[in-house]
Amino acid sequence: MSALDSLNLGVAGAARRGGSLARAMEVLDFARVHAVCDTNPDGRDAAKTELGASEAYRDYEEMLDKSDVDAVIIGTPMPLHVPQAIAALERRIHVLSEVPAGVSIDECRELVQAWRRSRATYSMGENYVYTRSNQTVKQLVLAGLFGAPYYAEGEYLHELKDLNETTRWRRTWQTGIDGITYGTHSLGPILSWMPGDRVASVACAGSGHHYADPRGDLYENEDSCVMLCKMRSGGLVKVRVDMLSDRPHATGNFQLQGTDGCYESARAHGEKDRVWLRSRSKGAAWMDLDDLVEEFMPETWRKYGEKAAAAGHGGSDLIEIVDFANAIRDGSEPEVGMHEAMDMTLPGLVSQQSISEESRWMDVPDSRDW
Ligand SMILES: NC(=O)c1ccc[n+]([C@@H]2O[C@H](COP(=O)([O-])OP(=O)(O)OC[C@H]3O[C@@H](n4cnc5c(N)ncnc54)[C@H](O)[C@@H]3O)[C@@H](O)[C@H]2O)c1
């Protein structure tokens, strides 16, 4: 879209995550929430009021057909992401979809093909890519300060057994399948630190089943699942996802190793993200990442940083929304466009096959070939 002077947004799943994400829209003078959609009537009405929307819909496709929306946020349960994204793309409505992009390789292929046929923008809302720390590490990589990055680790440790019971789709799509079912928060930032690279093959193993749901059924997802990713460049990435083990949350653990530097995110409250860079550090001493933020912080964080502080997920929700809206306005590619979304989503889906076949190494398809 060119010469866009106003952007009308529709929000699916507005009563919950869709609504909390859409709230960040208010920082943009050219964009507004025009319509909300949710199957929960009370939540829908509350979201309409809170977001200042003009219209509210129960039915998603009715919103697409009747409402004057240019773009949608899809914040509904995981199995709805692809069908709702395709329905919008077919109507040339831009899409910001929650993570992961899809729940099967086949439906991901359909999504990519629908996007190719459409002239609308698609972005996946992988907000961890947009945190201040992760964006700063990316700038350090782009400035060459890590040399060649060749190893990384990401962990998402988020015990959600109670949440499984109130949002029952999680019991099917996150803890009801073995392997990495929610891996994009860990893999997303890592891929953004390895520009031009992608996961070529994965092998996945689990730690066994030590917890049962309130009905006494063991979760199909093993407590800790680890996916090893062999990169096209020859590098290696390790992703651990654990949504079941009793322990404090730690959803943003990262490490990056390059030929000239390494990074370790803070693991516990009160700790600091730390970095060692051959060209900047004194000997083997760590530096605080914070000390480099001012110099390397990307432009959007500089512009919206203060407002971002009040938004969700450490400000990353707001930076993600700004990137999406600016991409539509400028006709540019968002940071997490379709192929990046697939690069972040497909390894987890293949890992589910790998773990069911004795952790066999399996190739990850490249959406650029679809
Ligand atoms: N990026 C993040 O940090 C982050 C955080 C939380 C959730 N999520 C993702 O957001 C999505 C939603 O998660 P949640 O925790 O809000 O789930 P939830 O179950 O709490 O909320 C889903 C909402 O969607 C509505 N809904 C269900 N079917 C619908 C339909 N057909 N049309 C319109 N609305 C419908 C429900 O009524 C509910 O209000 C999931 O995909 C999840 O993975 C991402």
Ligand as a Chemical Component Dictionary entry (heavy atoms), coordinates in Angstrom:
data_LIG
# 
_chem_comp.id                   LIG 
_chem_comp.type                 NON-POLYMER 
_chem_comp.pdbx_formal_charge   0 
_chem_comp.three_letter_code    LIG 
# 
loop_
_chem_comp_atom.comp_id 
_chem_comp_atom.atom_id 
_chem_comp_atom.alt_atom_id 
_chem_comp_atom.type_symbol 
_chem_comp_atom.charge 
_chem_comp_atom.model_Cartn_x 
_chem_comp_atom.model_Cartn_y 
_chem_comp_atom.model_Cartn_z 
_chem_comp_atom.pdbx_ordinal 
LIG N1  N1  N 0  3.670   -13.152 21.902 1  
LIG C1  C1  C 0  3.377   -13.352 23.173 2  
LIG O1  O1  O 0  4.121   -12.961 24.061 3  
LIG C2  C2  C 0  2.087   -14.048 23.508 4  
LIG C3  C3  C 0  1.563   -13.986 24.794 5  
LIG C4  C4  C 0  0.357   -14.623 25.045 6  
LIG C5  C5  C 0  -0.297  -15.312 24.037 7  
LIG N2  N2  N 1  0.264   -15.363 22.807 8  
LIG C6  C6  C 0  -0.447  -16.034 21.698 9  
LIG O2  O2  O 0  -1.670  -15.361 21.509 10 
LIG C7  C7  C 0  -2.704  -16.254 21.173 11 
LIG C8  C8  C 0  -3.846  -16.141 22.154 12 
LIG O3  O3  O 0  -3.385  -16.449 23.454 13 
LIG P1  P1  P 0  -4.259  -16.077 24.749 14 
LIG O4  O4  O 0  -3.410  -16.404 25.926 15 
LIG O5  O5  O -1 -4.794  -14.697 24.628 16 
LIG O6  O6  O 0  -5.436  -17.131 24.605 17 
LIG P2  P2  P 0  -6.875  -17.038 25.288 18 
LIG O7  O7  O 0  -7.503  -18.370 25.126 19 
LIG O8  O8  O 0  -6.744  -16.456 26.656 20 
LIG O9  O9  O 0  -7.656  -15.979 24.411 21 
LIG C9  C9  C 0  -8.066  -16.245 23.097 22 
LIG C10 C10 C 0  -9.207  -15.304 22.774 23 
LIG O10 O10 O 0  -9.631  -15.587 21.436 24 
LIG C11 C11 C 0  -11.057 -15.643 21.418 25 
LIG N3  N3  N 0  -11.481 -16.505 20.312 26 
LIG C12 C12 C 0  -11.476 -17.861 20.255 27 
LIG N4  N4  N 0  -11.920 -18.266 19.047 28 
LIG C13 C13 C 0  -12.193 -17.145 18.335 29 
LIG C14 C14 C 0  -12.658 -16.914 17.017 30 
LIG N5  N5  N 0  -12.955 -17.925 16.169 31 
LIG N6  N6  N 0  -12.815 -15.632 16.596 32 
LIG C15 C15 C 0  -12.541 -14.609 17.439 33 
LIG N7  N7  N 0  -12.101 -14.762 18.714 34 
LIG C16 C16 C 0  -11.927 -16.026 19.132 35 
LIG C17 C17 C 0  -11.422 -16.189 22.801 36 
LIG O11 O11 O 0  -12.756 -15.887 23.152 37 
LIG C18 C18 C 0  -10.423 -15.474 23.692 38 
LIG O12 O12 O 0  -10.883 -14.217 24.118 39 
LIG C19 C19 C 0  -2.060  -17.630 21.152 40 
LIG O13 O13 O 0  -1.715  -17.968 19.850 41 
LIG C20 C20 C 0  -0.805  -17.473 21.980 42 
LIG O14 O14 O 0  0.207   -18.348 21.545 43 
LIG C21 C21 C 0  1.426   -14.743 22.515 44 
# 
loop_
_chem_comp_bond.comp_id 
_chem_comp_bond.atom_id_1 
_chem_comp_bond.atom_id_2 
_chem_comp_bond.value_order 
_chem_comp_bond.pdbx_ordinal 
LIG N1  C1  SING 1  
LIG C1  O1  DOUB 2  
LIG C1  C2  SING 3  
LIG C2  C3  SING 4  
LIG C2  C21 DOUB 5  
LIG C3  C4  DOUB 6  
LIG C4  C5  SING 7  
LIG C5  N2  DOUB 8  
LIG N2  C6  SING 9  
LIG N2  C21 SING 10 
LIG C6  O2  SING 11 
LIG C6  C20 SING 12 
LIG O2  C7  SING 13 
LIG C7  C8  SING 14 
LIG C7  C19 SING 15 
LIG C8  O3  SING 16 
LIG O3  P1  SING 17 
LIG P1  O4  DOUB 18 
LIG P1  O5  SING 19 
LIG P1  O6  SING 20 
LIG O6  P2  SING 21 
LIG P2  O7  DOUB 22 
LIG P2  O8  SING 23 
LIG P2  O9  SING 24 
LIG O9  C9  SING 25 
LIG C9  C10 SING 26 
LIG C10 O10 SING 27 
LIG C10 C18 SING 28 
LIG O10 C11 SING 29 
LIG C11 N3  SING 30 
LIG C11 C17 SING 31 
LIG N3  C12 SING 32 
LIG N3  C16 SING 33 
LIG C12 N4  DOUB 34 
LIG N4  C13 SING 35 
LIG C13 C14 SING 36 
LIG C13 C16 DOUB 37 
LIG C14 N5  SING 38 
LIG C14 N6  DOUB 39 
LIG N6  C15 SING 40 
LIG C15 N7  DOUB 41 
LIG N7  C16 SING 42 
LIG C17 O11 SING 43 
LIG C17 C18 SING 44 
LIG C18 O12 SING 45 
LIG C19 O13 SING 46 
LIG C19 C20 SING 47 
LIG C20 O14 SING 48 
# 
